[in-house]
Amino acid sequence: MDSQAGPHRIYYSRRHYADPEPLGSGIVALRTSGGSYVGAQFAGGGAVTADATAIGPWGTFQLVRLSWDRFALRTNNGHYLSAINGGAV
């Protein structure tokens, strides 16, 4: 893993990660290690992709605190990001 990792870096494999970019008022965008932005199609309820070159209308998320060290990401229309099969590949 990257020794320069930020305190909020989200790893989705040993070498790939997304860095939350604060946009104010608890809103974040996620930028991947390759420089693309994550987006939830239809502002939630659709596929989650990581191929945008800029932060778009479907690419912002509300950071929701679940506990002192756990957060969830909520889309503009109230859906939460989740991983099918717990993120197993």
CORHU-V811522 format. One line per field, one symbol per residue. phi: phi as a letter, one per 20 degrees, with the letter a starting at -180 (. if undefined). Layout:
BEGIN
phi=???
END
This chain:
BEGIN
phi=.ffegffdfdedafddbcdfdfdolmecdddffenedebdgmloncfdcccfebfdfeddceedfebfccccddfgdnfdfbdflmnfd
END
